[in-house]
Amino acid sequence: MTDDPNTLDARGLLCPLPVLKARKRLKSLDAGAELTVIADDPAAIIDIPHFCHESGHDLVSQGDSDGVQTYVIRKSA
């Protein structure tokens, strides 16, 4: 776990919690800020890009290493 407001550790959470928590965290960030989401839910690989597309946020990057996914989301204006 981290206290960094720009990092969300969503490991151990299942759909739809990683997206719901990312949405809540993004609300507290300024436009243009980046949020790093760490998840291990297999559905997140579909859910997070879809959430970004639907909400207008930019998915800057996504990666997967040993079943742990990392997403960088830039908050839209």
Buried (B, 14 or more C-beta within 10 A) or exposed (E): EEEEEEBBBBBEBEBBBBBBBBBEBBEEBEEEEBBBBBBBBEEBBEBBBEBBEEBEBBBEEBEEEEEEBBBBBBBEE
